[in-house]
Amino acid sequence: TGAEGYVGALPEIYVEGPIVEATEAGLRRIVEEQGLRDARILFDSEGGDLLAAIELGRFLRQRGFVTEVAGFGGAWGRHRPASCYSACAVAYVGGRFRYLEPASRVAVHQFATPREEGAATLREVEQETQSVAARLVTYLRDMDIDLGLFSRMSQRPHEDLDYLAAADLARYRVVNGGRLEPQWRLAIVGDAVV
């Protein structure tokens, strides 16, 4: 059966600015120092490091945290619309239950594999790109995100953003509003299938 998340009185942690390697470490430190078992992670970010976002998302899922695209509205429980673009969207889908503050926006695009002049051959950049793409697809699958999202990301140049409409967010299972897809199993018990 489906499961519904309750987010009424969860501690709120705001992630604002670029997603970088230190973001996950900082969040982990706060969680451990405060002894948090549950939390609501609110994102307002224009992106950052894709691999750091994947690690942050895995941490959020491992902890079962709730995520939301929303900014601090001046007091606990009060939110304002926010943006979650690029790597932020990748980290955000790590939340078990995912919400979107009204008027907030989520956008995606191709990831970039930086190539410093003289630092790598084109072949090395291609290999790195393939490796990162495989990690991203595996992560999205692990987070139960429809892989149509990866296709959508791949179609928009890195210099541009593809803003996802509410229907897209639902179709790709980016926002789940506190509801999980039903999980069904068949088992043979004696002579019956249950």
N, C-alpha and C positions, 0 to 999 in steps of 0.2 A: 504494500500500500504506500501511498505518498506520505511524506513527513512534512510538517509545517513548523517553521522556526518562529520562536518568540524572541523579540529583541527589546522588550520594554525597558529593563533596568540594567542593561549591560554597560560596563565601563567603555568609554569612547576614547579611541586613539586616532589622532588625525595625522595622515601622511600627506604632506604638502611639499611641492617642489620636485626636483628630478629624482627618479628612482635610480639609485646607485648601489654599489656593493655594501656600503655602510648602512643603507636603509634597513635591510634585514637584520643586521647585527644590532642596530639601535633599537629596533622594535623588539627583538628577542631580549635585549637587556631590560627594557621597560617591563615586559611581561614577567620576566624572572624576578626582578626587584619588587614588583607589586604583587607577586604570587597570583597572577591572573589565570584562572581556568577558562574563562569565557571573556570575550571582548568583541566590540564592534569597531572595525577598522574603516575609517572614512577617508576616501581618496580625493585629492584635488591636485592633479599633476599633469603636465604636458608630455610626460614620457621620461625616457632615460635609457639605461642599459638593459637590453633585452634579457641577457643571461641573469642579471641581478633580479629582474622582475620574475623570472621563472623560479629562482630560489626563494624569493619572498612569497610567491604564490604557494609553493609547496609547503613552506612553514605555516602559512595561514590555514591550509587544508589539513595539515597534520594536527593542528590545534583545534580544528573545527570552528574557527572564528567566522563571524558574520562580516561581510564587506558591503560598503555603500559608497556611491559616488555622491559626495556632499561635502560642503565646507562648513567650518565653524560659524554658527549663527549668533554668537555672543554669549551663550550660556549652554550648559549641558542639556542635550536633547533638542536644542534649537539649531536648525541647519539652514544653509543657503545653497542655491544651485552651484555646481562645480563642474570642472572638466576632468576627464580621464582619457588621455590620448596615448596612443602608441604603446610603449612598455607599461604604462599605468594600467591599460586595459588587460594586459597579460597578467599582471600581479593581482588585479581585482578579481579575476575569475577563479582565483585560488580560494575565495570565500566559500564556505559550505552553502550559506544562504546569502544571496546577493540582491541588493536593493538599489534603486536609483531615485534620488531626490528629484521631485518635479522640476523641469527646466534644466536639469543637468544633461551633459552631453558626453558620449563615448565615441571615440574615433580611432580608426586603425589605418595602417599603411604598411608598405614593405619595410622590412628591417634592413639596415645597412651593415655591410661588412667593411669597416674602415681599412684603407690600404695606404699606409704611410709610404711616401715616395722612396723607392729602393728597399723597403723593408720586407716585401714579399713578392713572389712572382704571381702572375695572374692565376696560374694553376693552383697555388697555395690558397689564394683568396677564394677560388671556386670550391676547393675542398672544405675550407672553413665554412663557407656559405651552406654547403650541403649538410655539414655536421650540425650547424645551428638550426637549419630548417627541420632536420630530423628530431632534434631536442624539442623544438617548439611543437611539432605535431604530436609527439609522444606526450608532452605536458598537457596539451589541449584535450587529447583523448583521455588521459588520466583524470582530468577535471570534469569529464563528461560534457565537454563543449562540442557542438556539432562542427565537424571539420570543414564545413562550408565557410566558417569564419576564416580559416587559414587561406582558402581560395580567395576570399574577399580581400584579405590583407595583401595577398600577392599581386592583386590587380592594380593597386593604387601606388604610384611612384612615392618613394621615400620623402620627396620634397612637398608632398600634398597629403591631405587628410581626407578620409572617407568617413563622414559622420553617419553613424548607424541609427536608423529610425527605430521606434518602439517595436515595430513588427520584426525587424531584423534582430534586435536584442532578444526577443522571445524565441524566434525561429532557431537562432544559434545557441540558445540556452545560456546566454551571457547574463541576463537578469532572470532570476527565478522567483523573486518576490516571497522567499521563505518556503517555497514548495519544491520538493524533490520529485523526480520522475518515479512512478511506481516500479518496483522491482518484483518480477514474477519468476517463480521457479516451478518446475514440474518434478515430482519425485514418484518413484514406484514404491508403494507400500503394500506388501502382500501381492494381491492380484489387481490392485487398483492404482490408477495414476491420479495423484493429488497435487 
